[in-house]
Amino acid sequence: MRPILRLMRPGDWIKNVFVLVPLIFWLPGAGRGIEAANFASKMFCASFAFAAFCFAASGWYAINDVLDANEDRLHPVKRGRPVASQAMTPALALVVGGACMLFATICALQVDGPLLGVVIAYVGLQGAYNLGLKRLIFVDATTIATGFCLRAIGGAVAISVAISIWLILCVFFLTLYLAFIKRQCDLASAGRSAESLWKPRAQYGNLAELNWLLSVSGGLAVLMYLMYTLSAHAQGIFGGRAFGLALLTPLVLIVVHRFYRRAMQGMSDSPLAAIRSDPIVAVAMSLFGLGVYAVLYLPGIEDALRRALLI
């Protein structure tokens, strides 16, 4: 079972947290009350949507390990993957991948047809990525970011909330940045190994170009978050509490920088690994989570923010 779990990469399921982001637009952050039955229904739908995308992603992780096995054996880190290390046969990996796709479909059907449509679109996009788009510079990262947007859209569809353009933009630029971080991490870890013959698939060999892409995407990710918190859309949902979200921007900037620094050192690009091994990332993300909770749910916080900010 251990090789199968490694093949499914459950540690990367944290990336599917974007499926749950639309809950912020539904939970009573703007003073709305919620009936217990309605709350249970929404949590049921969100949970199955999350599971559907986890299984769909794991399905392609398994298939991708088969497709990239020869290349992965040349990389100092990726050569430890189950198929590349020959801990699992390609045939078994494909069976696991197919089973995961089936479970993704079953989970989506527990909610409704529209969610299944989004999951199918996500699976198709990942198929195009793994069968060719991952070898095209910039197109590969854009495809990955679009996949995360589909996760957010799937979460919104599952709980029947309107899909905000601000949500899509924030998710797109943040995950575009993380995609480039992964490219930087792969280059750095391969470059530190004198025995590595691995080369990037999408010709990310020019570090100056990659740094420029990281600067632009990282800057836009922070900017989109800040613009959203100051937008009329956010104020319409959260009122004056939205300004409290804007005050959390420095924490977003800290995390963005720490991921860049980790990538330059060739450390893991996994968010879960970053939380476990980098205390600054862990503290910043914890404070951000606590800050969001306090801003949205602490009684009297809106009046306090308006007085403190003179608004």
PyMOL commands that set and color helices and strands:
alter all, ss='L'
color gray80, all
select helices_A, chain A and resi 2-8+10-25+36-67+69-72+78-80+90-109+113-131+133-135+139-159+165-191+207-229+232-238+241-246+249-264+271-277+279-297+301-309
alter helices_A, ss='H'
color red, helices_A
deselect
rebuild
show_as cartoon
